[in-house]
Amino acid sequence: MSVRGDPAGYELAYTSGLQAVDEQASTLRETRDRSGSLMSAAAVAGGLAAGLAFNADRATGIDRPGSLGAVLALAGFVGVVLATVMVWRPTEGRFVHDAGVIIGSYVEGEPPLDLPELHRELALWLGQQTESNRQMLEVQLRTFRWGLTALLVEILGIVIAIGDVANG
């Protein structure tokens, strides 16, 4: 196989592909980290609200709005937990090359590829992986946004429940 383009162009494409895949891996890590923070915030808010609103002195003052708020807060917390688990689950993304495949198929293959040809093949592979990873990351980010919305629902429920107890 002989390359038709400029060898420096293939190297540039390969380097750009590596940067794109590295950025995607970073986005996935950051989304998982933030999802953990979201889960912690939801647990702390729920525990604090439960401790304040449902202690022995005030638990008898919960009316229908407070009960609705508690149910809303619980639903929001469950939504945050589900979103977090979905973001943390293993993904189908690929962010690294398999060195054995590169050596066996390209460097020691028949015929072995020279460096511009290797850059071309790996750049094409990275382009395919970037597209595949992009689709997976869209799902992960959408799920994280769903978790943020669930946290807002939880906070709204907490505010309603505490407001009912305070007025009750």
N, C-alpha and C positions, 0 to 999 in steps of 0.2 A: 504494500500500500504506500502510495506516495501522496504527501500532502500537497494541496493546490494553493493554499493560502500562505501568508507570511508566518514563519515559525514564531515570531514574537507575538503575533495576534493570537495564536493558539495558547501561548503561555499566559497572555493577558486574560483570555477567556477562562482558562483553568483557574487562575488566581481569583478572578471575580466570582467564579462558581464556588470556590472554597469559602470566600468571604460571605456569600449569600447563605450557604449551609451553616456556617458558624453562627451567623446572626440568627438564623431560625432556631438553632439549638439553644442559644442564649435566651431567646424569647420564650421557649418552652420552659426552661429552668426558672425564669423570672415569674412566669404565670403560675407555676407550681408553688414557688415561694410565696407569692402574694395570696394564693388560694389558702395556704396554711395560715397566713396572717388573718385572712378573712374568717376562717374557721375559729381561730382564737378569739377574735373580737366578738363573734356571735356567741361563743360559749361564755365569755366574761359578761357580756350584756345580759344574757339570759339568766345567768347565775345571780348577778347583782339584782336584777328585777325580781327574781323569785325570792331572794332573801329579804328585800325591802317590802314587797307587796304581800307576800303570803306568810308572814310570821304569825304567831299565835294570836297576837292582839288584833291584827287587821284582817285576818282571813275571813271573819264573819261579815265584813263590810263589802264583799264582792257581789255586785249585782250582775244583771245580764250584760251591760256594756263591758264590765271587767272580765267576765267569762269569755266574751267574744274576743277581747283583746288578748287574753291568755291563749286562746285557740289560734289566733292570728300569729302571735309570737312563736308558738310551737310550730306552726306550719312554716313560718319563715326560717326557723332554726333547722328544720328537717330539709328545707330547700338548700340551705347553705351546706349542710352535711353532704347531701347528694351531689351538689355541684363540685364540692371539693374532692369527693371520691372519684367523680368522673374525670376531673382534671389530672388527678394523681395516677389514674390507671395507666398501664403500659400502652404505648402508642405504636403505630405502624411506621413512624418516621425513621429515616436513615440519615445519619449525620456524619458518618465516617466511612472511609474506604476500607475494604478488606485487603490488607497488604499481601496476603497470600494469593488472592485473585489477581491483583496487579502484577505480581511477579510471575505467577504461573501462566496467566493468559496473555499478558502484554510484553513483559520484559524477556521472559524465556519461552514465549510462544513461537509457533512456526508460521511465518517468519517473525523474529523479534521486532518490536517496534522501536524506531529511534525516538528521541525525545520530543520533537514536534508532533509526531504521530501519537505518542502517548498523551501529551497535553491535549490534543484534539479529542481523543477517545474519552479521557477522564472529564474534560469540560462538557462533552455531550451527556455523559452519565450524571454529572452534577446538575445539569439543567433539568434532566428528568426527575432527579431527586428533589430539587428545589420546588418543582410544581407539585409533586406528591406531598411533600412536607407542608406546602402552603395550604393545601386542602385540609390536612389534619390540624394545622394550627388554627385555621378559621373555626373549626369545631371547638377546639380547646378554649379559644378566646370568647366565643359565643357562650359556652358553658360558664366561664368565669363571670361574664356579664350577668348571666342568669343568677349566679350566686350573689352578686352585688345587689341585685333586685330583691332577692330573698332576704338579705340582711336588712334592707329598708323596710320590708314587710314585717320582719321581726321587731325592729325598733318601733314601728308604728303600733304594733300590738302591745309592746311593753308600755309605750306612752299611754295608750288607751286604758290598759289594766291599772297602771299606777294612778292615772287620773281618776278612775272610778273609785279606787281605794281611798285616795285623798279626799274625794268629795263625799264618800259614803259614810 
